[in-house]
Amino acid sequence: MTQMMNIPFLDLKGINHEYADQLKAACSRVIDSGWYLMGRELEQFEAAFAEYCGSRHAIGVANGLDALTLILRAWKEQGKLQAGDEVIVQSNTFIATISAILENDLAPILVDVDPATHNLDLEAVERAISEKTRVILPVHLYGQLSPMPQIMALAHKHGLLVLEDAAQAHGAELAGRKAGNWGDAAAFSFYPGKNLGALGDGGAITTNDAELAILVRALGNYGSRIKYQHDYQGVNSRLDEIQAAMLGVKLAYLDSDTARRRSVARYYGEHIRHPGITLPSVTTASAHVWHLYVISCPWRDRLKAHLAERGIQCLVHYPLAITEQRAYSDLARTSKASRAPLHDSILSLPIYPTLGEEQQQHIVTAINQFTAH
Ligand SMILES: *Cc1c(COP(=O)(O)O)cnc(C)c1O
């Protein structure tokens, strides 16, 4: 047997350690500045992130959930949405996508994903469009861009808004356009484990719509554009100076980190050989930034235990359909998704820029040695 190794699902300490000197210097700079909110660090990061995504505007907010919530909230403020309007969204996503819709008194209409890519199934979207549909909300799940050219065409045909949940897809690109620059607006998360992760919470909205940019910024700052003048009933959702500074350091390395994720994915793709295991399907190389590497196997739980015995930690994204969650079981009434069996077969392998060659070999060997019986 291979020597015992311990491979965590994610190694945040190792990832941030690579940039520790620059992160500490940036942190000191903010401490010494005496200015901790809505300052130069935020302004610089927003400009850099907008440029990176290719969009005209980026607005820092407190987290990814707020980014989603504030965009929908702004469209309500503009009269483009009303309570009860329908938002078409996939059934396999992180819960925040759904919370943002419900928070705005809108109705999430759950549809199936394409079983190959785990992104929105176009035919399922088309079938779900009703009189009350106002928004299509594609989630670029696991880091792979949704079929955006087709989604945008469908949205134009039916006069719908498109909100991208790009929380897992910083830098994913298709036809020369990055995640966050396809829809009417996009939401990013900088949760520490995301491909561009802060050292705490953070999020951003990107858009090419100048009016929307001004509105979401105001809504995240107590509805205020001028201090103590409140044009809207807003909330407190700001990306603080320390996190903006941390993100500014790490944004410069995002592309090289993505290249390292792609090299892990390539290694898995070339070396995992197992008749009972299906590897993730990739539309084009640039469209996937490998936030997660999700395989599928009919004996998933046994495979997970087999890998755990060999020191390899894997997770499941996500173990339950939204409608199977107690708090959201009501959504089953309006759901158009057939309960996809994929929740029982998917398994996420460790993938991150600092995952070493020996670790990758160990993982592949352990998988190839798996016997279901
Ligand atoms: C992480 C994530 C979010 C929420 O981001 P937070 O910063 O944790 O609020 C939303 N949608 C998806 C798909 C995510 O993965």
Ligand as a Chemical Component Dictionary entry (heavy atoms), coordinates in Angstrom:
data_LIG
# 
_chem_comp.id                   LIG 
_chem_comp.type                 NON-POLYMER 
_chem_comp.pdbx_formal_charge   0 
_chem_comp.three_letter_code    LIG 
# 
loop_
_chem_comp_atom.comp_id 
_chem_comp_atom.atom_id 
_chem_comp_atom.alt_atom_id 
_chem_comp_atom.type_symbol 
_chem_comp_atom.charge 
_chem_comp_atom.model_Cartn_x 
_chem_comp_atom.model_Cartn_y 
_chem_comp_atom.model_Cartn_z 
_chem_comp_atom.pdbx_ordinal 
LIG C1 C1 C 0 -20.536 30.471 -2.201 1  
LIG C2 C2 C 0 -21.727 30.610 -3.048 2  
LIG C3 C3 C 0 -22.668 31.628 -2.839 3  
LIG C4 C4 C 0 -22.692 32.510 -1.609 4  
LIG O1 O1 O 0 -21.548 33.174 -1.315 5  
LIG P1 P1 P 0 -21.271 33.690 0.188  6  
LIG O2 O2 O 0 -20.130 34.614 0.005  7  
LIG O3 O3 O 0 -20.949 32.499 1.005  8  
LIG O4 O4 O 0 -22.490 34.375 0.663  9  
LIG C5 C5 C 0 -23.705 31.765 -3.737 10 
LIG N1 N1 N 0 -23.841 30.930 -4.775 11 
LIG C6 C6 C 0 -22.968 29.919 -5.000 12 
LIG C7 C7 C 0 -23.171 29.038 -6.176 13 
LIG C8 C8 C 0 -21.895 29.716 -4.138 14 
LIG O5 O5 O 0 -21.059 28.705 -4.359 15 
# 
loop_
_chem_comp_bond.comp_id 
_chem_comp_bond.atom_id_1 
_chem_comp_bond.atom_id_2 
_chem_comp_bond.value_order 
_chem_comp_bond.pdbx_ordinal 
LIG C1 C2 SING 1  
LIG C2 C3 SING 2  
LIG C2 C8 DOUB 3  
LIG C3 C4 SING 4  
LIG C3 C5 DOUB 5  
LIG C4 O1 SING 6  
LIG O1 P1 SING 7  
LIG P1 O2 DOUB 8  
LIG P1 O3 SING 9  
LIG P1 O4 SING 10 
LIG C5 N1 SING 11 
LIG N1 C6 DOUB 12 
LIG C6 C7 SING 13 
LIG C6 C8 SING 14 
LIG C8 O5 SING 15 
# 
